[in-house]
Each structure stands twice: as structure tokens, then as C-alpha cells.
Amino acid sequence: MPIVEIAEKRGIALHVLEQLFASLRRAGILKSQRGVRGGYSFARDAGDITVLDVIECIDGPLRPAADAPAAGECIWTDARAALSAQLNATSIADLADREAQASGNLMFHI
């Protein structure tokens, strides 16, 4: 899908999306194709890419601060672990299915 089309449909500034997609391409999450029929696609199956993969590619690892107490000793450590587990359990395909259901456009996979 052309990046301009994605930017327009999602209301995201093109230059911001270009920077994000460049990071995702370097990480092997997206692949790009130049030319008239160019655009971006996933480098591997969307069911194999987790939301955590994408977030950590863009923002860095979800890890406790260097001065944080040991795991289980702090509410923030527990919260970070729970968030990380949920993001790791949710794939990009899951998000696409949820969005399709919410918009009333069901997706059928063969």
C-alpha cells in the first residue's frame, strides 16, 4: 500500500509516517517496493508480528529503569510486566481483525 494513502486514511503527517516506516523497515517488520506499484507491506505474516515488536522498534525496549526495585517490589514493575505480556500476546493481525469488526467490515481469511 502506498504510504501516501496510509497517511491520508489515518490522518497522519506523511513525514512522520515516513520516519516510522523507515524504522520498521530497518527492523525487518516492513518491506518496501519502489516504483509505480510501490508501497509497503509486512515483511512476515501479520500474525507473527506483535504490537510489542512494533513499539520496541520505535520506542526501545519496555524494561524497568536502572534504579527500579527488583521485580514484584514495585507496582510500576508489575504494571510494566503486565503491559509487556499483553502487547506481546496481541499481533498486528489481531488488531486488524478488531478494527474490521468495530467498523462493521468483516475480514475473511482463507
C-alpha angles and dihedrals in degrees: 000000000000113000092229090060092050092049092051096046093047099038093237123144109255095229091053092049091048090056093047093047092048089056092046091049093050089050091053095246095111133029126203134212123199127214139049093321092036129131141110133301135167115279090218137014113306089229089062095052114082128205086241090058090056096044094048091048091055103032104022129247122333097236135142119269115264092251096045118121120255118286113288094022096089133047090224093055090051092046092050090050092050092047092048091050092050094047090048091051093053119078129199087248089057090053092049091050092049092049092049091050092047091051093045093245106122118207120216119203121200 
